[in-house]
């Protein structure tokens, strides 16, 4: 054997095959005879043996799961009549059952839950609007009484009285007070404060008398509509709860 | 003096993943295969229980990623069930491993990001074998499998070395050294001639050896210290 072959692919293949006991008797005998005298080939053989042994010493990776195929069972009523000619046809309906119970329960319960949530929100809104309309009727009644009393008294007293009514007032009366106050197009709190500040500073009885009169007279209409809205919301929420209950019992 | 695998004492202790005698389908397995052909999933599952470790190990060593290997394993086993009617005898394990190798190649083709990179680019070896590399590797005690406990770092280094091999060499080396298949079965599993198998295994081993030698510095410090101490003592 020529020395130039030592690093050649063929020689290496022979050495590698010797490790695997994949040479014929004759090839093996020839190669072993050569190895007695050739240090290069011995080194090559030893290095290949080490590489091979390192690979063989690698531990088996741990199986992350069992890879068994789902066994055909008539779990899905639509497709049991099909035969099982291919794995894909078997696997596709069978793959689903583990996933189906979760997704199905989730999908079917979700509308019921949403309905319950909406009903709860409607109920809360209904109660709030009913309460606010009730409070505003009370406060407007109080204000007419208070303003009459304070008309006879001095102006600073009115400023103190206007503050507690301010939080409930803007909710009910913006549409009514805004036309009265021309300079403020801003919504909600503004009408309450603007009507209070000119009163506090100027103290003219004309404005004071006009304002309570306006609010008590014109706010009766929105008050009624807010009460109606509250009742409507409560009815909606009640019916929502009822539907949710029926749906839950059915599933 | 003899150098063959069987006659060498140090190769006598075969590790768990070591070479096994040519396997032929036994009676029980043949029965399970026959039932599987008729669409019996339970029977095929028995076959899966016998061979899933081999299929997963092949996919894991080929691809280097446990999640992808699990997907490929499942894909290959489904494909095997679909194709079980076409099994014509011989080693069922080799047949399964062939399907698994094809699944790995398919995955590799699907997941290629660079279109310019072809299969051929990875199938042709770079014969950058340096002179004296073999001698160095054979002498270097750090790489002695008998003394080198395969710690995680070493395992990762070997896996990285495998990942550098051209796909066909990688497959041949895995089927030979990790799966322990004889050349004949490797040839049938990879659709190659015996000569090609022999050459791929030799090239794969040599390239892995070169890679390991180039990355000896990645060995755990303990090994290097041991080596240095050994040198001092010597």
Contacts between the chains, C-beta under 8 A, distances in Angstrom:
chain1	res1	chain2	res2	distance
A	7	B	129	6.4
A	7	B	131	7.3
A	9	B	127	7.6
A	9	B	199	6.1
A	9	B	202	7.0
A	9	B	203	6.8
A	10	B	199	7.9
A	12	B	202	4.6
A	12	B	203	7.4
A	12	B	206	6.0
A	13	B	195	8.0
A	13	B	198	4.7
A	13	B	199	4.8
A	13	B	201	7.7
A	13	B	202	4.1
A	13	B	203	7.9
A	15	B	202	7.1
A	16	B	198	6.9
A	16	B	201	5.6
A	16	B	202	3.5
A	16	B	205	5.8
A	16	B	206	8.0
A	17	B	183	7.4
A	17	B	198	5.0
A	17	B	201	7.7
A	17	B	202	7.3
A	18	B	3	5.7
A	18	B	4	5.6
A	18	B	5	7.3
A	19	B	3	7.9
A	19	B	4	7.6
A	19	B	5	5.0
A	19	B	11	7.7
A	20	B	5	5.8
A	20	B	19	7.4
A	20	B	176	6.6
A	20	B	182	7.8
A	20	B	183	6.8
A	20	B	201	7.3
A	21	B	4	5.5
A	21	B	5	4.5
A	21	B	6	5.1
A	22	B	182	7.2
A	22	B	183	4.9
A	22	B	198	6.8
A	23	B	4	7.6
A	28	B	4	6.1
A	31	B	3	7.3
A	32	B	1	7.0
A	32	B	2	5.8
A	32	B	3	5.7
A	32	B	4	7.6
A	35	B	1	7.4
A	35	B	3	5.5
A	36	B	1	6.1
A	39	B	135	7.9
A	40	B	134	7.4
A	40	B	135	7.4
A	42	B	138	7.8
A	43	B	134	4.6
A	43	B	135	4.0
A	43	B	138	4.5
A	43	B	139	7.7
A	44	B	134	4.3
A	44	B	138	7.8
A	45	B	3	5.8
A	46	B	134	7.7
A	46	B	137	7.9
A	46	B	138	3.7
A	47	B	133	7.5
A	47	B	134	4.2
A	47	B	135	7.5
A	47	B	136	8.0
A	47	B	137	3.9
A	47	B	138	4.4
A	47	B	206	7.8
A	47	B	209	5.1
A	48	B	134	7.7
A	48	B	202	7.0
A	48	B	205	4.8
A	48	B	206	6.6
A	48	B	209	6.8
A	49	B	8	7.8
A	49	B	11	7.4
A	50	B	137	6.3
A	50	B	138	6.8
A	50	B	143	5.5
A	50	B	144	6.9
A	50	B	145	5.8
A	50	B	209	7.0
A	51	B	137	7.5
A	51	B	205	4.4
A	51	B	206	7.4
A	51	B	208	4.9
A	51	B	209	4.1
A	51	B	212	7.1
A	52	B	176	7.8
A	52	B	177	5.0
A	52	B	205	5.6
A	53	B	10	7.9
A	53	B	11	7.2
A	53	B	145	3.7
A	53	B	146	7.8
A	54	B	143	7.2
A	54	B	145	5.2
A	54	B	148	7.4
A	54	B	150	7.5
A	54	B	154	7.8
A	54	B	158	5.7
A	54	B	208	7.8
A	54	B	212	7.2
A	55	B	158	6.6
A	55	B	162	7.8
A	55	B	173	6.5
A	55	B	174	7.7
A	55	B	177	3.8
A	55	B	178	5.8
A	55	B	205	8.0
A	55	B	208	7.3
A	56	B	14	7.8
A	56	B	15	5.3
A	56	B	17	6.1
A	56	B	18	5.3
A	56	B	19	7.8
A	56	B	145	7.9
A	56	B	177	5.1
A	56	B	178	6.9
A	56	B	180	7.8
A	57	B	15	5.5
A	57	B	145	5.5
A	57	B	148	8.0
A	57	B	150	5.1
A	58	B	17	6.8
A	58	B	61	7.6
A	58	B	150	6.5
A	58	B	155	6.0
A	58	B	158	6.1
A	58	B	159	7.8
A	58	B	178	6.5
A	59	B	16	7.6
A	59	B	17	7.8
A	59	B	150	6.9
A	59	B	155	7.2
A	60	B	16	6.3
A	60	B	17	5.7
A	60	B	53	6.2
A	60	B	57	5.5
A	61	B	56	6.6
A	61	B	57	5.9
A	61	B	60	4.5
A	61	B	61	7.8
A	61	B	66	6.8
A	61	B	69	7.5
A	63	B	52	6.5
A	63	B	53	6.2
A	63	B	56	5.7
A	64	B	56	7.8
A	64	B	66	5.9
A	64	B	67	7.7
A	64	B	70	4.9
A	65	B	70	6.7
A	66	B	52	7.3
A	67	B	48	5.7
A	67	B	52	4.6
A	67	B	55	7.5
A	67	B	56	7.2
A	67	B	70	7.8
A	67	B	73	5.5
A	67	B	74	5.6
A	67	B	77	5.3
A	68	B	45	4.2
A	68	B	48	5.2
A	68	B	49	6.9
A	68	B	52	7.9
A	69	B	41	5.2
A	69	B	44	6.4
A	69	B	45	6.0
A	69	B	48	7.0
A	69	B	77	6.8
A	69	B	78	6.9
A	69	B	81	6.1
A	70	B	41	7.4
A	71	B	41	4.8
A	71	B	42	5.5
A	71	B	45	7.0
A	72	B	39	7.8
A	72	B	41	5.5
A	83	B	39	7.2
A	84	B	39	3.8
A	84	B	41	7.5
A	85	B	39	7.1
A	86	B	82	4.8
A	87	B	78	4.7
A	87	B	79	7.2
A	87	B	80	8.0
A	87	B	81	3.8
A	87	B	82	4.0
A	88	B	78	6.8
A	88	B	82	6.5
A	90	B	39	7.4
A	90	B	41	6.3
A	90	B	81	7.6
A	91	B	78	5.8
